[in-house]
């Protein structure tokens, strides 16, 4: 599941260096995750690093990009 950063982001930058695939970038007011790059840290970590280091819980699953179960 792709992750996103909500408007709760306080722009601290903790998540920026934790992403193993460099999917996080600075936006104008909050950090943003590129859904094309985000792989949920698969193959790198057991848990999503952006969510693990976020002090305000602004990194959450983005259900917009969830694959439909058939």
PyMOL commands that set and color helices and strands:
alter all, ss='L'
color gray80, all
select helices_A, chain A and resi 49-53+63-65
alter helices_A, ss='H'
color red, helices_A
select strands_A, chain A and resi 3-5+24-26+31-33+59-61
alter strands_A, ss='S'
color yellow, strands_A
deselect
rebuild
show_as cartoon
